Amino acid sequence: MKQLYILLTLISYFNFHGQVSKRELEAVLEETLLKARNAVPTAENSWRYDNTNQDYFKSDTIVLNTARSYIQNYCKEIRWSFYEKQSLVLENTPECTEPPTMLLPTKNDSIHLKCKEKNNDLFLTLKNHKGVTDKFKVIELRRNKPIESEWYAYDYTLILARIKVEE
């Protein structure tokens, strides 16, 4: 029932709003977390960034994708993996090594995600145990058309513009 409510909320927001609202993004992130907890085969708990150029921490624009149908034709990626509400783990994942390797995240790797609306824009702040690590302006949240069936239905793209963090 809760998943149906979230789905209907998402559909109504995508149909009636041009800009991304805090409530809309939080509903999509909540759906990401629900799918992680319930091991739904149509989705996973990670949003992926193609880090082939190793530019995630330098790039002005970040494009994150989530879907089992997402075509991954690169070897290096950064994942925003959600395990708790408003919290993620940043994972640097080399996908083309056999066997694939990745360091297990620790409690210190957890990043708190805060959404804030200001002047009709939506901003994300990522903060770890040492303080603010990144700030982004949400440019677009797009629900992509599934490639095949409902198996691929959970398919979003999130485009963010990096805001310089004062050190």
Buried (B, 14 or more C-beta within 10 A) or exposed (E): EEEEEBBEBBEEBBEEEEEBBBEBBBBBBBBBBBBBEEEBEBBBBBBBBBBEEEBBEEBEEBBBBBBBBBEEEBEBBBBBBBEEEBEBBBBEBEEEEEEEEEEEBEEEBBBBBEBEBEEEEBBBBBBBEEEBBBBBBBBEBEBBEBBEEEEBBBBBBBBBBBEEEEE
